[in-house]
């Protein structure tokens, strides 16, 4: 997008070409820009409207007029101004104008139209700042359409481009809390929001005084009480026995030792994970899924247990369960390509093609061109688009 200086320079050039009437228009535009910068949007609208009576076919003038209307919630005048700006066929401003039209459609609850326009804006974006705003709006639209998986993906894509973009952190935190029931992740995202948000942001008070205390209280209530386990030493001995038996391929003995270890100490991650591996090798997938999920509950930071559980769920032809598991994994490690790839496949298995394409494309954006699996997967994603 052009700077304000170039905006004024552009108007001055118009004035030189068109004479005195345009000079008065430039004067009004300058006053409008000053009022807009100071947040006096009603005054800005008045000045910009006066300017448009003298200066026609100026995209930036109409764009700023639209922004001032949008700030005040005047959706129809904002839409008309943005459309007038777009009709001027500006090259540099086109992504920003389309993004603003998408915002208007979103506030008008015309979600299908909003997504169409926002996708056009994203495709035309030539800078990260515009793409971040567009992706965040797309996330908000998908959240309103009850598509939390797509919404969270768009927020994560926005934050991948600019990790200091406060609205994406806030929206993602709300999504984790209200639709994914991922309370620890919501608390982390609200914390990140507080660390980057402007001190004048009205949402800061809501987050600091309401959302964070409630999340902390909920997590404290649900936190397992840590007690000194007198059987921890026994669990460690059994875990070693199980590991030795597993290495010797004495799976019956290993299973018994691991299960006894979990009885002695239910927090023995390696015992649960070991049982998942043994049962998967024996193609006892239901049992494997149970223990891999148990391992994830014991140690939520271990990505591999989530991935193994999701793969087993796919083998059991339970793609919905796989997406549920992977939602947790991706929330805790957003840019893990393996999880994103499997999520795309799980959505495709449910015939949820838009989600499959979105996660597949995000995976492709993270893996290098030299990855041997990239080309066949890219062809697979392209085939989804043909459906």
N, C-alpha and C positions, 0 to 999 in steps of 0.2 A: 504494500500500500504506500502511496506517496506520503511524504511528510506534510505537516501543516504549512511549512515554509513554501513547499512546492505548490500547495493549494493556493496560497495567496499569490504566488508568482504567476500561476496559471490564470488566475482571475485578472491580474494586472495586464497580462498579455491580451486577454479578451477585451479589456477596457481600451487599450491602445488601438485595437483593430476596429472597435465599434463606436467609439465616441463617448459623448458626455453621459448619455443614459446609462451606459455600462459602467462609467466611473462611479455613479451613484450606487449602482448594484454592487460594485467592488467594496465600496465603503460599508454598505449594509452587511456584506458577507464577512468582512473583517470583524465588525462588531459581533456578528453572530458567532464567529469562531472563538472570540474572546469569551463570550457568555457561555458557550458550550464547554470550553476548557475549565471554567469556574463552576460548572454544574448548574448554571442558571438556564435550564432547558426551555422554559416558556419564552424567555427573552430571545434565546437562540433561534427558536422556531419563528418568532416574529421577524427577526432580522433576515434569516435565511429565506423565508417566504417572500419578503420584499425583494431580496436579491434575485430570486427566480423570475420575478416580473421583468427584470432588466436583462438577466443573463440566462439564456436558454441553452440546452444541450450540454451542460457542464456536469459530468458524472459526480465529481467530488462534492459539489455544492448540494446536489440532491441526496447523495449518500449521507452527508452530515445532517441534513434535514431529517432524513429517515432515522438516523441514530438518536437524534434529540427526541423525536416522537416515540421511538421504542423505549427510551429511558422512562418516559412518562406513561407507558402502557397504551399509547394511542396507536392501536394496531393497524387500522385501516389507512390512516394518513401515512404511517411508516411504510406500509406495503406499497402504497402509491408512489412515495418518494423513491424507495429502493428500485421499483420497476422503472421509474423514469431514469434513474441512474444507469440501470442495466441497458435500457434502450439506447443510451448514448454509445454503447459498444466499447466500453473502456477495457483495455487489455490487462493492465496491472491491477485494477480494482475489482475485476470480475469475481474472483474467488471470495473476497470480502463481502461483496454485494449479495452474491448467492448465499453465503453463510448467514447474512442478516435476514434475507428472505426466508431461509429455513427456520430461523428463530421465530419470525413472525408466525409462520405456519404452525410451529410447535405451540406457541402461546394461544393460537386459535384452535388448538386440538385437532388440526388437520394433519395427523401423523404420517399418513401415507405420502401425501404431497411433500411434507417436511423432509422425509428421508430421500425422496427423489432429488429434491433441490440440494440437500446437503451432500449427497454423493457426488453431484456435479461439482459442488464447491470443493470437495476434497480432491477430486480428480484434477481440478484446475489449479490447486494450491501450489505455489512455488516457494513458499517459506514455511518454516516450522510453526511460527506464531499463529498463522491463519489455520493451518491444519489442526493444531491443538484445540483451538476454539471450536472448529467444526466437529471434530471427534467428540468433544465433550457434549456438544449439543445433540449429536447422534446418540450418545449414551443416554442422555435424558429422555429422548424420544422413545428409545427401546425400553427404558425402565417404565415409562407410562404405558407402553404396549404389553407390559408383563413379560418381557423377554430379558430376564436378569443376566443370563449368560452372555448375550450380545452386549448388553449395557456395560457390564464389567469389562468386557474385552475392549470396547471403545475407550473407556476411561484409562485402562492400562496402556493402550496405544498412545493416548494423549500424553500420559506421564512418561512414557518412554522417550518422547520428543522433548518434553520439558517437565522435569521432576519438581519444579517449583510452581507449577500452575495450581493454585489453591482450589479453584472450583472443582477440578477433577478429583482431588483428594477428598473434598467434602462429599461430593456425589457418590464416590466409590465407598466411602465409609457408611453413608446412609444405606446404600444398597447392601453392603455386607451385613449391616445390623437388621434391616427390615425385611429383606427378601432371601438372603442366604443363611441367616442365623449364625454368622461367623463373628462372634462377639469380640474375640481377642483381636482379630484382623481389623474389625471396625474401630476398636480402640486405638490400634496402631495408626490407622489412616487418619483418624481425627487428630492424633498427636502430630502427624506430619502436616496436616492442614494448619494447625495452630502455629507450627514453626515457620510456615511460609506465607500465611495470610497477612494482608495489610491490617494494621492495627485499627483502622476505621471500618473494617469489614463487619457488617451487622451480625453475621453468623458466628463470629468469635464468641460473643457473650452466650449465645444459645449452646454452643459446643462446650464452653468452659463451665457453665453453671448447670447445665441440664444433661447433655448427652454423655459426657465423660464420667461424671459422678454415677449416673445410672448404670453405665456399662461396667465400671469398676465394682459397684455393689453386686451386680449380677454375677460377674466372674468370681468374686469373693465367695458368694453363696454356693457356687457350683464347684469351687476349687476343692479337690480331694484333700482331706486332712492328712498331713505327712506325720506318720508315727515311726518310731524306731522299730523295725521289723526284727524280732528275735530270730526269724528263720532266714534272714538274708544270707548268712554264711552257708546254710544248707542249700539255698537256692543257687548260690555260686558254685557249689560242689556239683550239684545236679546239672547245672548248665555245662560245666566242663565235661561231665560224663556224656551228656547228650552230644556235645561237639565231637568228642572222640568217636562215639558210635556212628555219628553222621559221616565222619571222614572214612570210617571203615565200612560204610554202606550197610551198617546194621540198623536199618530204619525203624524196626520194631522197638529196639532198645532205645534209640534216639527219641522216638515219639514219647515213650514212657518217661524218660528222664526230663524232657522239656515240659511235659504236662505236670510232672511232679514239681518242677522248678516254679511253674506259674502258681501252683497251689501254695507252695512255700512263700512266694513273693509275687503277687499279681502284677507287679511293676517290672518284671523281668522282660525287657524288650527283646533281647536276643532269643529267648525261648519262644516267644510268640512268632517272631520272624522266621526262626528255624522251622517251626511246625508248618508255617505257610509254605516254605520252600519244599519240605518233604512231601506234603500233600499235593502240591502242584506237580512235582516229579512223578508221583503215583497217579496223576490225573484224577485225583479226588478234589475237584475244583470247588465244590461247595464248602468243604472243610478248609481248603486253602484260603478262600475268600474271608471266612470267619477270622482266621488267625492273622492274615495280613491287615485286616481292619483293626483287629485288636492291637497289633503292633503300632499302627498309626495313632490309635488312641493313647497308647502309652508314651509314645514319642512323636508329637505332632510335627516336629521339625525334620523328621526323616522322610525325604522325598521318595526314596525307593520303595518304601512300604506302600505308599499311596499308588505309585505306578504299578507295582505288582498286583495290588488289589484290583485296580481298574482293568488290567489285562486279563485277570482271571474272570472278572465280571463279563468281559467281552466273550471269553471262551464259554461262559455259561449262557451266552446270548441274553445278557442283561445290560444292554447299552445305557438304559436310563440310570441304572445303579452306577455304571462306570462314569457317566457325566457328573453324578452327584459327588463321587469320590474325587474326581479330577477338579471339580470346582474348589474343593478344599485345598488340593495340592497347588493349584494355580494361584489361589489367594495368598498362599504362604511363599510361593516362589514363582512370581508372575512370568518370568522370561525364560522358563525351562522349555526348550524346544520339544523335548520328548513328550511332555505332558500336553502341549498344545497340539502336537501331531495326533496323539491318541484321542484327544478331545474331538478333533475334526472327524476322525473315523467313527467315534461313538455317536456323534450327531448324525452322520450320514446313515448309520445303521438304523436310526430312528426316523429316517426320511425328513430330518430337519435340515434341509439343504442350505438355507441362508446362514445358519450357524456353522455348518460344516465348512462352507466356503470362507467365512470370516476367520475362523480359527486356522484353517489351512493356509490362508494368505498371510496371516500373522506369523505362523511357523516359517513360511518361506522367507519372510523378511528378516528372520533371525539367523538362518543357517547360511553358511558361505556357499558360493557358487560351485566350489570344488567338492562339496559333499556328494558322494556317489548316489545317495538316496534322493537327492533333491529333484533331479530331472523326472524320474518316474512319479514322484509324488506331485510335482507340478502338473504333469499330464493328468493325473487323477483329479486334482482340483479343477483343472480346465474342463474335464468331462462332466463335473457336477454342474458347471455353468450352462452346459448344453441341455440339461434336463428340462 
